[in-house]
Amino acid sequence: MCGFLGYIDFKEKVDSQTFELALETLHTRGPDKTNVYYSDNIAFGHKRLSIIDLSDKASQPMINSNKRYVIVFNGEIYNFKDIRKEIGDFGFEWKSNSDTEVILNAYHKWGSDCLKKFEGMFAFVIWDIFTKTLFAARDRVGVKPFFYALKENSFIFASRPKAILSMNYNKTNSLNKEALNIYLNAGYVPSPHSIHQGVKQL
């Protein structure tokens, strides 16, 4: 299952204590391993449920071999072995047997077109250290959760709204009345809404 949390502050350094406490709200999604990546005003956290490659080499947040991209990922890419064969060496070394690394290297090779290759259920975020840009994606059916919130000076994303709320977003935990109305009429809350005010779904 796994869970992830990411935070970008456009002005200040990320408060690591607040971030790691928020990450712990995702513990039931990934009880096997907890790792955090910090760089400048950015924090990526991951709670791992080990399934495919059980070694530490497959742990996240994962950085690719050329030290350009960082990823947090939840899900499973069913055809990752076929994609790995198609990618080949492409100027870098493979360090794991995980589908996470296949996503990273597929993005390195094809950019956003890598999504056309993936068969599976997924939600992931890739940070480009060189260009300071973020790429986020969710599977077409929306099996894996992806919530986010944007304020004037910060952007946060997570596998659960609770982690976002724990970062002092929506301090009153007020309901999104528009989303509630949709839920009462349709029986579910569609993207980009969520039941929490100020929190959206990808």
Phi, psi and omega in degrees: 000297178068160176213149178223158178216135178223148183215132175235123176251125185278354182232321189238161175291143181293135176285105186296324181294314178297319182296313184289330173293320177294322179298326181294341177292347179261011188302322182292340177282333183209082185277354188277327186202142176234127177222151180225143176240127176239140174201118182055242183258028185236142174222130173239130177232148183219135173249116191260136165249107188285125182229302188275292177255113186276355184284163177294339180296339180263005182293157177236161355302138183252138177249133182286170191295334179269008174063029180257321187245143175237137182229146162236139192213140174230127177137204180207130174260109188294326184257029186296329180293321178293320179294321179299318178297320180293323179291318182069212181282311175051033173083013177216167180260140174276134181248353182216178174245034186261155174286338177300312181293328177296319177300313180303310185285332174293321177292322177299323184274318188245356184066214182295342177293349178300334180299332179293341183272335192277130170243117182159197177238130188199154166215127182209161176225134176240128176256126176269109184294327183287313185262355181058045179237155184242135175237123181236144181211152178224147182300157190299325182275340181082035180293314182270136186283148176209109180246150179209162176214143182233127173241181184301320186244008184203158177224134182225144177219154183196166177281343179219144177300330183302322179293322178293315180297330179290344177269023177070025169273142177052063187301331180276352182054040182286149181282149172276105187294326177296315179294322178297319178297319178296317180299317182292333179268323187253341179089003177202166178251111182279156172295147007269010183284159163220170183285348181261131178299130177087355178248131182240167174251141174288000000 
